[in-house]
Amino acid sequence: MEIIVILGVAIAIGVGLLIYYAPGQRKQRRERDLRARLRKMTHGDAALMGRLIRYEKNEQPDISEAEALKRAIDRWRLERG
């Protein structure tokens, strides 16, 4: 009986790890984390965040949302010191 419980827990952990580390999930987590970082840097100013992201996308229209967020963060740091 104990072996069945241990095996069930191990399978549940394995499935959870597969879902957590799935490629699409990583991309979404990265974008969410970058957005949260930019939000913190701009003190929650959504309009400013939008302008920063749009600027980066206008400069390089083919970049992803995550890349635009990363560039906006980098530019903010560079300009703000």
DAKA-V729790 format. One record per pair of residues at least 6 apart in sequence whose ideal C-beta (glycine too) atoms are under 6 Angstrom apart, sorted by the first residue. I is the first residue (numbers start at 1). J is the second residue. Records with the same first field share a line. If there is no record, write none. Layout:
I = J / J
This chain:
30 = 66
31 = 65 / 66
34 = 66 / 69 / 70
35 = 69
37 = 73
38 = 49 / 69 / 72 / 73
41 = 76
42 = 48 / 49
52 = 72
53 = 68 / 72
56 = 68 / 71 / 72
57 = 68
